[in-house]
Amino acid sequence: MNGFFLPKDFNAEKDCCSVYQYGKNRTYPHWHSGVEIIYVIAGEADVLFGECWHTLKKGDLIIIPPKRFHCCKCSDSSAEKIVVGFSEKLFGTNESVLSLSNEVDSFCIINNLDGREIGKLIESFHGYFSKDSDSFSDMMARSRMIEVYARIIEYWKQKGINPIGEPKSKLLASVQKYVDENYANELSAEGVARHFNLSYSALAQVMRELRCGGFIKYLNKVRIENAKKLLATTDKNVTEIGLECGFSVTSYFIKTFNGFTGMTPKQYRKFLVSIDKY
């Protein structure tokens, strides 16, 4: 199945990108290392995010955090939308400003932005990005996108969410990175705590920042996200994928996968095939 792609605009040389899409179109299920925003200018578009389809209308946007599985299909010939993306490089900092908490998932769609400041900023960003490349246009495009992201962060905070984290986030980011790089191995909360010279209770306190239900639930979330990618991009069977993602017992893998997605791995693969035939 060829459902995975990383657009060239998200490669190491790019810190942001923008594309204007109109009419009927679709993408395959995919993910990025950066953030993607889809902003609907006219008509409607359907976006798959979090195992659910969401219909975006004129003035709606969805912000998709890094490494999150998604796709977009549009059957509206009158639809128009701007799709933008940006990476950590845009901010010129070593801080993990794109490491978003799980809480934001419920607030990734913002409605009725037509004529409001965020919508205007996205359109302005696209306008500057689309111009012939020069230092002024590049500077203006980057400043617009940084302001868009800042306003989205402000929106989340108004909803009572701490999307990025406070001072302890450096340690949390290190733990997340360690899990992201070692999820396929045998990991335990005790072992990870020792790796970072923490007590078990100290690690538990750090993990509370994610509000994800503890270390094991976070580890399984990472494993399932990677299993979804393998189901989309390879022909490996369920047992092989489970082992590759750190599940030594297939039945536990299936049960865990179903708990996160509401589908078995085989059902999820059929679901992806149905998208592919759309």
C-alpha positions as CSV (number, residue, x, y, z in Angstrom):
1,M,0.0,0.0,0.0
2,N,1.5,3.4,-1.0
3,G,-0.4,5.5,1.5
4,F,2.6,7.1,3.2
5,F,4.5,10.1,1.9
6,L,6.6,13.0,3.2
7,P,6.2,16.0,0.9
8,K,9.5,17.5,-0.3
9,D,8.3,20.7,1.3
10,F,8.9,19.1,4.7
11,N,12.5,18.1,4.1
12,A,15.5,19.2,6.1
13,E,16.0,22.3,4.0
14,K,12.5,23.7,4.6
15,D,11.2,25.4,7.8
16,C,7.8,26.2,6.4
17,C,5.7,25.6,3.2
18,S,2.3,26.5,1.8
19,V,0.1,25.2,-1.0
20,Y,-3.3,26.3,-2.4
21,Q,-5.7,23.5,-3.3
22,Y,-9.0,23.8,-5.1
23,G,-11.7,21.5,-6.4
24,K,-11.9,17.8,-5.9
25,N,-8.7,16.3,-4.5
26,R,-7.4,13.9,-1.9
27,T,-4.3,12.8,-0.1
28,Y,-3.3,9.3,1.1
29,P,-3.0,8.7,4.9
30,H,0.3,10.2,6.0
31,W,2.1,12.1,8.7
32,H,4.9,14.7,9.0
33,S,7.7,15.5,11.5
34,G,6.3,19.1,11.5
35,V,2.9,20.6,12.0
36,E,0.3,20.9,9.2
37,I,-2.6,23.3,9.1
38,I,-5.6,23.0,6.7
39,Y,-7.6,26.2,6.3
40,V,-10.8,26.1,4.2
41,I,-11.4,29.2,2.2
42,A,-14.6,28.0,0.4
43,G,-16.8,24.9,0.2
44,E,-16.1,21.8,2.4
45,A,-13.3,19.3,3.0
46,D,-13.2,16.1,5.0
47,V,-10.2,15.3,7.1
48,L,-9.4,12.0,8.8
49,F,-7.7,12.7,12.2
50,G,-7.8,10.5,15.3
51,E,-9.7,7.7,13.5
52,C,-12.6,10.0,12.8
53,W,-13.7,12.0,9.8
54,H,-14.2,15.7,10.4
55,T,-16.0,18.0,7.9
56,L,-14.4,21.5,7.7
57,K,-16.5,24.3,6.2
58,K,-15.6,27.8,5.0
59,G,-13.6,29.5,7.7
60,D,-12.6,26.3,9.6
61,L,-9.1,25.1,10.2
62,I,-7.5,22.0,11.7
63,I,-4.0,21.9,13.1
64,I,-2.4,18.5,13.0
65,P,0.4,17.9,15.5
66,P,3.7,16.2,14.4
67,K,3.7,12.5,13.6
68,R,-0.1,12.2,13.7
69,F,-1.8,10.1,11.0
70,H,-4.2,12.0,8.8
71,C,-5.5,12.5,5.3
72,C,-7.8,14.8,3.5
73,K,-10.4,14.1,0.8
74,C,-12.6,16.7,-0.9
75,S,-15.5,15.9,-3.2
76,D,-16.6,19.5,-3.4
77,S,-15.7,20.9,-6.8
78,S,-16.1,24.5,-5.4
79,A,-13.8,23.9,-2.4
80,E,-10.7,26.0,-1.8
81,K,-8.2,25.6,0.9
82,I,-4.7,26.6,2.0
83,V,-2.5,23.8,3.4
84,V,0.6,25.0,5.4
85,G,3.3,23.2,7.2
86,F,6.2,24.2,9.5
87,S,9.0,22.5,11.4
88,E,11.0,23.4,14.6
89,K,13.5,25.2,12.4
90,L,11.0,28.0,11.9
91,F,11.5,29.1,15.5
92,G,15.3,29.1,15.5
93,T,15.4,27.5,19.0
94,N,16.4,24.2,20.6
95,E,13.2,24.3,22.6
96,S,10.7,21.7,21.7
97,V,7.9,24.1,20.8
98,L,6.1,21.6,18.6
99,S,6.0,18.9,21.3
100,L,2.3,19.1,22.0
101,S,0.3,17.5,24.8
102,N,-2.4,14.9,24.1
103,E,-5.0,17.4,25.4
104,V,-4.9,19.5,22.3
105,D,-6.4,16.6,20.2
106,S,-9.9,17.6,21.3
107,F,-9.3,21.2,20.2
108,C,-7.5,20.8,16.9
109,I,-10.4,22.2,14.9
110,I,-11.1,25.9,15.2
111,N,-14.3,27.0,13.5
112,N,-15.6,30.3,11.9
113,L,-12.3,32.1,11.3
114,D,-13.4,33.7,8.1
115,G,-12.6,37.4,8.4
116,R,-10.9,36.9,11.7
117,E,-7.2,37.5,12.5
118,I,-5.9,33.9,12.3
119,G,-7.6,33.3,9.0
120,K,-6.2,36.6,7.6
121,L,-2.7,35.7,8.9
122,I,-2.8,32.3,7.1
123,E,-3.8,33.9,3.9
124,S,-1.1,36.6,4.3
125,F,1.5,33.9,5.0
126,H,0.5,32.1,1.8
127,G,0.6,35.3,-0.2
128,Y,4.2,36.1,1.0
129,F,5.3,32.4,0.6
130,S,4.0,32.3,-3.0
131,K,5.8,35.4,-4.1
132,D,9.2,35.3,-5.9
133,S,11.7,34.4,-3.2
134,D,13.5,37.3,-1.6
135,S,14.6,38.1,1.9
136,F,11.7,40.4,2.7
137,S,9.0,37.9,1.5
138,D,10.7,35.1,3.4
139,M,10.9,37.2,6.6
140,M,7.3,38.3,6.3
141,A,6.1,34.7,5.6
142,R,7.9,33.4,8.7
143,S,6.7,36.1,10.9
144,R,3.1,35.5,9.9
145,M,3.3,31.7,10.6
146,I,5.0,32.3,14.0
147,E,2.1,34.6,14.9
148,V,-0.5,32.0,13.7
149,Y,1.1,29.4,15.9
150,A,1.3,31.8,18.8
151,R,-2.4,32.6,18.5
152,I,-3.3,28.9,18.3
153,I,-1.3,28.3,21.5
154,E,-3.2,31.2,23.1
155,Y,-6.5,29.7,22.0
156,W,-5.6,26.4,23.6
157,K,-4.6,28.1,26.9
158,Q,-7.9,29.9,26.9
159,K,-9.4,26.4,26.8
160,G,-7.5,25.6,30.0
161,I,-4.8,23.5,28.2
162,N,-1.1,23.8,28.7
163,P,-0.1,22.7,25.2
164,I,3.7,22.8,25.4
165,G,4.6,22.5,29.1
166,E,6.3,24.6,31.7
167,P,10.0,24.5,32.9
168,K,10.0,20.7,33.5
169,S,9.3,20.2,29.8
170,K,13.0,19.7,28.9
171,L,13.1,16.6,31.0
172,L,9.7,15.5,29.7
173,A,10.9,16.1,26.1
174,S,14.0,13.9,26.9
175,V,11.8,11.1,28.2
176,Q,9.5,11.4,25.2
177,K,12.4,11.3,22.8
178,Y,13.9,8.2,24.6
179,V,10.6,6.4,24.2
180,D,10.2,7.5,20.6
181,E,13.6,6.0,19.8
182,N,13.3,2.9,21.9
183,Y,9.6,1.9,21.8
184,A,10.4,-1.3,19.9
185,N,12.6,-2.6,22.8
186,E,11.5,-3.9,26.2
187,L,10.8,-0.8,28.2
188,S,9.6,-0.4,31.8
189,A,8.9,2.6,33.9
190,E,11.5,1.5,36.4
191,G,14.1,1.0,33.6
192,V,13.4,4.4,32.1
193,A,13.6,6.1,35.5
194,R,17.0,4.5,36.1
195,H,18.2,5.7,32.7
196,F,17.4,9.3,33.7
197,N,18.6,8.9,37.3
198,L,15.0,9.4,38.6
199,S,13.0,7.6,41.2
200,Y,9.9,5.8,40.0
201,S,7.7,8.4,41.7
202,A,9.7,11.3,40.1
203,L,9.2,9.7,36.6
204,A,5.5,9.3,37.3
205,Q,5.3,13.0,38.3
206,V,7.0,14.0,35.0
207,M,4.6,11.8,33.0
208,R,1.6,13.5,34.6
209,E,2.5,16.6,32.5
210,L,1.2,14.5,29.5
211,R,-2.0,13.7,31.3
212,C,-2.0,10.5,29.3
213,G,-2.6,8.0,32.1
214,G,0.9,7.0,33.0
215,F,4.1,5.7,31.4
216,I,2.7,2.4,30.1
217,K,-0.2,4.1,28.4
218,Y,2.1,6.6,26.8
219,L,4.5,3.9,25.6
220,N,1.6,1.9,24.2
221,K,0.3,5.1,22.4
222,V,3.7,5.5,20.7
223,R,3.7,1.9,19.8
224,I,0.2,1.9,18.3
225,E,0.9,5.1,16.3
226,N,3.9,3.3,14.8
227,A,1.9,0.2,14.2
228,K,-0.7,2.3,12.3
229,K,2.1,3.5,10.0
230,L,3.4,0.0,9.3
231,L,-0.2,-1.2,8.6
232,A,-0.4,1.6,6.0
233,T,2.9,1.3,4.4
234,T,3.9,-2.4,4.5
235,D,2.3,-5.8,3.8
236,K,3.7,-7.3,7.0
237,N,1.2,-9.4,9.0
238,V,-0.2,-8.4,12.4
239,T,2.2,-10.6,14.3
240,E,5.2,-9.1,12.5
241,I,4.0,-5.6,13.1
242,G,3.3,-6.2,16.8
243,L,6.8,-7.6,17.3
244,E,8.4,-4.7,15.4
245,C,6.5,-2.2,17.6
246,G,7.5,-3.9,20.9
247,F,4.6,-6.3,21.5
248,S,5.8,-9.8,22.2
249,V,2.3,-11.2,22.5
250,T,0.1,-10.8,19.5
251,S,-3.2,-11.0,21.4
252,Y,-2.1,-8.2,23.7
253,F,-1.1,-6.1,20.6
254,I,-4.6,-6.6,19.1
255,K,-6.3,-5.8,22.4
256,T,-4.2,-2.6,22.9
257,F,-4.7,-1.5,19.3
258,N,-8.4,-1.9,19.6
259,G,-8.4,0.1,22.8
260,F,-6.7,3.0,21.1
261,T,-8.5,3.0,17.8
262,G,-11.7,1.0,18.2
263,M,-10.6,-1.4,15.5
264,T,-8.4,-4.5,15.3
265,P,-5.2,-4.1,13.2
266,K,-6.9,-6.0,10.3
267,Q,-10.0,-3.8,10.5
268,Y,-7.8,-0.8,10.4
269,R,-5.9,-2.0,7.4
270,K,-9.2,-2.6,5.6
271,F,-10.3,0.9,6.6
272,L,-7.2,2.3,5.0
273,V,-7.8,0.3,1.8
274,S,-11.3,1.8,1.7
275,I,-9.8,5.3,1.8
276,D,-7.3,4.3,-0.9
277,K,-10.2,3.4,-3.2
278,Y,-12.1,6.6,-2.6
